């Protein structure tokens, strides 16, 4: 690092301009704070170095929630997608998830344009190498060229760049993703501040020249006939475009034999890779070894954009040597003559143990320092963007001396994501999945606006108009449900004939319209024929009416579970509580609680090593502690 005479004052410094950094910086700037976002390359803003898509199972929920809170990801993908599909439509609405193929270059270009034109936001190409802390508070950051930026808050969104190295067989390059410059100096500063650093790994497949592939040997994969946008503010008619196709093929025993015969040349199995990889997104080497009984694995061939011949080989990430990669890829039907444009590689990088963070994503021991994205030990663009948005909102609110935003597990997938990161032991990159959300029936992707618009409005990122629209939507939903429950259908001849025509049981006595909607063979739309008093309603309202009626019993049961959960979350734990004073607590529980510093009894109950009996002891102690200190 060099000395420099440059010294600037800003409100917030955002380190890194990936998906987390973009959301964090936009949130701060839109809340009126002077913000500077640092990146090792301006050309890598919102880069998609791996899969060319946004959303997917559970990840689609996150994008919808980001949008509901006032983030940008949903709007950006709506403008740059080339294929869109709602996943899991054969299952219940709790697991429906939107997934869109992106034009990668266009996604990055458009997000950069948004940042460049955002008031109060400055983009700076520079490597941040040091954090300056005084009295346990962030006061400034320093760049490698010696420039100093005094700030009231900083948000670390370094992604996979910290001391990054890419591995392709015996070949190791000390770069970030896509050959971009690694950030090699910040880790030492973090360690000096007592921040616990981990080493994680992820990987990406090769990219192929489209002209070298034979699609006649693959299964064509189409987008949805009717596209559903990610953003609640996008006009659905604007996303009805001509879509490109993806393709499905499979590995085979020849593929697997080549991989098995060269495992000694894989950095993963040769012990060269130090970092821990993601269990739920394994390399093809891992799949072949761990699922030895499987005769084939799916391979998705996906376009990287409209103006390139590069095709992404989904499902075959690898760190094998280039010659082995070419040989294994050429055993896959349709890829016999493939030409590799970019080799597959694994990437190692430094990140933190996220247990060092509050649910606000602020470091427990450093005031004003926040953290988001893969730097927090997560994986995926969507997980990163969600954390970036929350960190940005909370950094801004803390500077403005306002109450910070904490979203709990019963309110959003974002709450599940952050709670899991800050309370659970995780020694691999964290990936969001629907199975992690215990209240997923009420945390559907279709109702994210109803759940979270108010929070975005109170934070200052949602306009009065958008907030009023969601209030009006809820009112229409409630009115229509009330009308349907009070619309009596008699057992007249025409009703009986109608039900028979739909292969539905005839009526023995009168019923109401909502009872008929509950029948699996009937729907709100089908019943329009006999619902003579029905008024036209927006599609979004109709969707909610049908779901809330059909799943009313299950939703009510889950809401009762949420009430119990909320009771524990409301029992706050003071930061000055000394767990060593609770002598009846087991030693392990005491040590865990001291380490985690939970903010509520609910959070304490989810810490590994803290038993229900320990929670009972804690509750009794807290009641006396609060009474002695005149706390409610």
N, C-alpha and C positions, 0 to 999 in steps of 0.2 A: 504494500500500500504506500501511496505517495502523499506528501503534504500538498494541500491546495488552499487557495484563498477563497474558494467558493463556499459560502455558508448561506443557506436559505431556511426560512421558517414556513412550515406548513402545519396543517392540523393532523393529517394522517399520511403515513408512508405505507404503501402496499408493496410487498416484496414478491414479485412473480406475477406474470400476466397470463397464466393459464385460465382454466375455467373457474377456479376458486378466486384467483386474483381479480378477474374481470368483474365478477359479481360483487366482491368486497369493495372494489374501487368505485363502481357505479353507485352502490348503496350509500357510501360516504359522501360522494359528490352530490348526489341527488338530495341528500339531507342537508346540503349547504356547507359542507366542510371542504376546505382547500385540501385537495388530495393529490399525491403524486404516486404513480405506479411505475415500478422499476422492472425491467425485463432485460435478459442477456441479449435478446434480439427482438426488435420491434416487429420483424417479420414472423415471429412465432406467437403472436397474440392469439389466444383461443385456439392454439394448435391442436389438432387431433392426430397425434402420432401413432395411435393404434387403430382400433375399429372405427370405420367411417359411419357411425350411427349415434343417435341420441335416443335415450329411452330404453325400453325393454322391460322384462318382467321385474316389477318393483321399482326399477329405475324410472319408468314412465310416471309412477306416482310422485317421485321426487321432483321431476320437471314440472308437473302440474302444480305442486306445492310451491316451488320456487316462483312460478308465475303468479299464483294467488297472493303471495307476499310482496310482489312488486319487482321480482327479478327479471333478467333479460333472456335466459336460455331458451324458454319456450317460444318467445317472439322470434328469436333468431333462427331457430330450426324451422319454424313455419315458413320463413322466407327463403330457406336454402335447402329444403329437403328434395330428394329426387324419387323416393318411394316411401310409402307409409303403410303401416299395418297395425291393427289392434290385435294383440296377442291374447291367447287363452279365452277366446269368445265362446268356446264350447263349455266352459266352466262358469261358475258364478261370478257376479260383478265385482266381488272383492279382489279377484286376481286378474281382472282385465287390465292390460297395460299397453300403452301406445309405444310404438317403436318406429323411428324414421331413419332411413338412409340419408346421409348428408352429402352434399357436394362440399368436400372438406376445405378446398381452397376458398370457396365462396363463403362458407360459414366463418372462417377465420377473417376474411376480408371485411365482411359485413360487421362482425363484432368489433373489429379494429375501428371501423368508421364510426360506430356508436360511441366508442371511448373517445375518439379524437374530437367528436362534436359535443361532448358532454361538458356543460359549464362546471367550473371548479375542479376540473380534472386535467392533470398534466401527465403525459407519457414520457418516460426517461429511459433511454437505453444505457444501462450501467449495471455493474455487478456490485451488489451490496455485500460488504465483507465484515462489518462490525456493528454490533448494537451497543449503544452507550446507555448504561443504567446508573441512576443516582437515587439513593434512598429507596431501592426496590421499585423504581418506576422508570419506564422508558423515557429518555429525553431527546435522543437523536440517533440517527443511523449514519454510517460512513460508507462511501463507495470505494472501490479499488483505486480510483484516481484521486482519492483524498477529499472529495467534496463531502460536506457535512449538511445534513438536513435535520434541523431541529423539529421535533414533532410532539404532539400530545398523545398519540397512539400509533402503533405499528401493527401490521397484520402480515404474518409470514405465510406465503402461499408458494413455496419453492418447488412443489411438485416432485419430479424425479430428477432434479438437476444437481442437488447437493452431492459433491464428490462422486458424480455419476461415472460409470464405465459400462460400455456395451460389449457383449461377448458373443462371438460367432465362432464356435469351435475353439481352436487354439489362438484365434485372433482376438485381441482385446484393444479397444480404443477408448481413451479417456475423454468421452464426450457425453453430452446429454442425448435425448431422443433425436432421431433423424440427423445425427451428426452435428447437432448444435452445441455451442460452447457449454461446458459444465460450469457450475458455480463451486469453486474449490476453496473458498476462504471463509465462508460464514460459519461452517461447522465448528471450527476452533473457537470462535467467539461464543457460540452457544454453549459449548462444553465449559468454557471458562466461567460462564454464568451459572453453572450447575445444572444445566438442562440435560436430561437423560436422552441420549441419541441411540437409535437402532439402525440396523442395516437391513433393508428389504429389497426384494427383487420382483420384477415383472417382466413380461416379454411380449413380443409381437410377431405375427407371421410374416412371410415373404409377400411381396407384391409382384404380380405377374403382368406380362404384356398381353393385353386382351387378344391381340392378333394371333397369338400362339396357342390359344385354347380352342378346344372343339366342344362347343356348347350342345351339339346334337347328342352327346353322351351323358348329358346332365339333365336334371329336372328343373324346369323353369319355375321360378317363384315370383308371383305377381303381388302387387300392392292391393290395398282394399279398393273396391269399386267406388265407395263413398268415403273420402278422407275426413278424419276427425282432427281438428287442429289441437296443438298442445296448449296454446295460450287462450285464455278465456276472452281476451280482447281481440282475437283474430276473427275476421268475418269468415265463416265456414266456406262461403262461395269462393273466396280467394285462394283456397288450397286445393281446389278441384283441378288438378293439372294432369298432363300426360306423364305417366310414371315410367321409370326404367325397370328392367327386370333384374332380379338376382338369380343365382343358380345353386342347385344342391347336387353334390356328388358324395362319394364315400371313400375312405381308406379301405385297404384290404390286407390279406395276409402277407402279400409281397411287401407292402409298405411297412408292416410291422416287423418283418424279418430284417429289412435294411436298418431299421431303427435299433432293434435289439443287437444286431451285429456291430453297431458303432457306438454303443453306450459309453465305452471307455473314452471316446473322443468328445462326449458331451460335458461341458463345464459343470452341469448340475451333478452328474454322477462321478466326475473326476475330482470333485472337491475344490474346484477353482472358484466356484460361486460361494460367497460367504453369506449373502442375504437370504431371507426366507421368502418364498414365493407364495402366491395366492392359491389356496386349496381349491377354490371354486372356479378357477379359470386356469387349469393346468396346461402345461406344454404338451405337445404330442408325445414327447418322450415319457412324461409322467403318465399319460393316459394308457400307453402301451404297457408300461410296467405295472401300474396299479390295477388296471382292468384287463389282465392278461386273457381272461375268458371271452372278451368281446371280439368278434370277428371283424367288425368294422366300426368306424367313427364318422359322424357327419362332417362334411366339409362344405362351407358356404362360400361361394364366389360372389363377391360384392363389388360394384363399381365405386371407385374413389371420387368420381365427379363426372360432370357432363363434358368437360373439356380435356380429358386425359384418358389414355388407354390403360392406366394402372388398375389392376383388379386385386382386391384384398382377399386373402385365403383364410377365411374365418374358421377357427377350430384346429388350426395347425401351427400355433406359435411354437418356436423352437430356438435352441441355441446351438444346434449341431453345426459342424463345419459346412462350408458352402458346397463342397462336392457331395456330401451326404444329403444335404437339403435337396439339391437338384435331382439326385437319384430317387429319393423318397417321393418327392412331388410328382415325378414322372410315372409313378406306378398308379396314380389316381386316375380313374376314367375321365377323359376329356382333357387331361393335363400331360399326356404322353410326350408332347413336343413343347412343353411350356418353356418360356424364357423368363428368368428372374430379373426384375427391374431393381428391386431392393431385397437384400437378404433378410431373412428372419434373424432376430437377435434377442438376447436377454439383456436387461439393464438393471444394474445395482445402484442404489442411492441411499443417502442418509435421510432418516426421518426421526420423529420423536415418539416417545411413549405418551399417548394422549391422556393417560391418567393424571398428567401434570396440569390438566386444564379444568376449569369450571364448565358447567353446561352452557355458559355464555361464550365459550371458546377462548376465554382470557386465561393466561397463565396464572396459577394460584400464587406464585411467589414473585411475579413481576407485574405491577400495575400498568395497565395500558398496552400490554403486549398480548396480541391475539394470534391465533394460528388456525389454518384451514387447509383442507384438501389432502392430497397424498402425503404431504408433510406430516399429517396427523396419523399416518398409518392406514389410510383407507385406499381403495382403488376405485377407478371409474370417474368419468367426466361428471356424471350427475351427482355422485356423492361429494365430489369436490365443489361443484357450483353451489350445492345446498349449504355446505359449511361456510363457503365464502360469503354468501348472502347473510347468514346469521352473524358471522364474525364482523362483517362490515356494519350491519345495523347496530350491533352492540358496541363497537368501537365509537360510532357516532353518538349513540345515546349516552355513553359514559362521559364523553367530552362535554355534552350538553347537560350533564348532571340530571339525566332522566333515568327512570327505572329501565333496567335492561330486559331484553326479550329472551325468555326461556320457554321453549316449546317442549311439552312433555310427551311421553310415549302414547298417551291416549288421544293426542291431538293431531299427530302427523307422523308420517314415515321419517321426516326430518328429525323429529323428537326421538324416535327409536334409534336412528343412526347415531346421533350425538350422545345419547344416553349410553348406548353400547360402547362407544369409543371411550368415554370418560369413566365408566364404572367396571367394565369387564376386562379380564386378562385376555389379551390377544397378541399372538406372536407371529401373525401373518397379516398381509394386507386385507383389510376388512371390506367385504362386499355386501351391499344391501340385498336382502331377499324377502319375499312376502312372508315366509315362515318365521321371520324374526319379529314380525308385528303381531302381537297377541290380540290386538283390537282391530284387525284388518277389515272386518266387515263394515265398520263405521269409518275406516280410513281409506275409502275407495278413491281411485283417481278421478271419478266423475264428480265428486262433491268437494274437491279441494277448495274451490272458491267459497263455498258455504262454510267450510271449517276455518279458513285462514284469512279471508279478505279483511275481516275486522282487525286482525293483528297487524296486517300490512298497512291498513289505514291509520291505526294508532301510532305505528312507528313512523309514518310520514311518507311512505312510498306508494300508497294507493290514493288516487284522487277521490274527491267528494262524489263525483259523478259515478265512478266505478263502484264505490262502496254503496251508494244508494241503489245501484242496479242490482247488487246481490241481495240487499234488503227486500227490494221489490220481488225478486225471484223467489225468495223464501216465503213471502206472503202469498204469492200465486200458488206455490206448492201446497201450503197449508190449507188454503181455501179449496183447492181442487180435491185434496184428500178428504176434507170435511164434506164436500158435496157428494163425492162417490160413496162415502159411508152412509149418507142420508138419502141416497137415491134408491128407492125400493123397486125391485124388479119382480113382477108377478109371474105366476105359472100359466100365463096365457098361451094360446095356441101358437102364435107367431114367435114367442120367446122359446117355446119348446122346440119348434122346428129349427130355429136358429141354432140352438145348442146342439141339436142332433147333427146338423150340417157341419158343425165344428168338432164332431166326435167327442162331445162333452156330455156329461150326465144331465138328464132333464131334471126339472125342479119338482119336488113334492109339495113345497110351500114357497112363499115369497122369500126373497133374500135381497141383499143390497149389492150395488155394483162393485164395491171393493172386494166382496167375497168371491165374485166371479173372476175378478182380476187375479186372485190368488191361485186359481186353477192353472196348472202348468201348460195346458193346451190353449189357454186364452191369454189375451193381453189387452192393454189399454187401447191399442190400435184396432184390434179385431172387434172389440166391443163397441166401437164407434157406430156401428150399424144399428144397434138397439139403444144407444145412449142419446136420446133425442134432444136433451137440454145442454149437451156439451158445447162449450165455446172454444174457438181456436186458441192454442197455447204454444209458446216457443218449445222447440224440441228438447232443450235442456231442462225445462220444467217437467215435461212429460216423462223424461227419463227418470227424474227423481221421484215423481209420483209413483211410477210403476215399481221401482226398487223398494221404496219405503213401504208400500202396501204388501208386496209379495214377501218381503223378508221382515215384516213388522215384529214377529215374535222373536226372531233371532237378534234383531237390532235392539229390542227392549232388554233382552237378557244381557247383551254386551254392554249396554248403557248402565245397567245395575253394577256390572263388574267395574266399570270405569268409576262409578261413584265411590266404591270401596278403595280403588287405587288413588283417587284424588284425596281422600281423607289422609292417607299416609304421606302424600306429596305436600300437603298443607302443613304438616308438622315439621316446621323448619328447625334446623340445628344451627345454633350460634357459632360463628367462626372462632370465638374465644373459649369454646367448650374444651376442657382438658379431659381426654378419654382415660388418662392414667388415674383420674379421680374415681372412676367407676370400677371399683375393686371386684365387683361380682361379674364383670365382663371377662370372658376367656382371653388369655394373652394374645392368641392369634387374631381374634376379633379386634382387640384394642390396637394392635399393630396395623391391621388393615384400615381401620377407621382413621387412624392418625395419618397414614399414608395418603388415603384418598380425600380426606376432608369433605365428606358428603354434605350437601346443602340442605337435605331433608331426610326424614326417616325412610321415606319411600326409596330414595336413592341409596341409602345405606343398606336397605334390604336386598338390593341387587348386586352388592359387592361380593365377589367370590370369597368364601371363607368366613362370611358373617351369616350365622344360622338364625332361624326364626326365634330360638331361645335367646340369642344375643339381642335381637330386636326388642323382645319383651322386656329385657333388662334395661335397654336403652330408653324405652318409652317411660318406664317407671322413674328412671333417673331424671329424664327431661322434665317430667311433670313437676318434680320437686325442685329441680334447678330453676325452671321458669318461675315457679311460685316464690322462691327465695329472692329472685332478681326482679320481681314484679313484672314479668313478661307474660304476654298472652300466648 
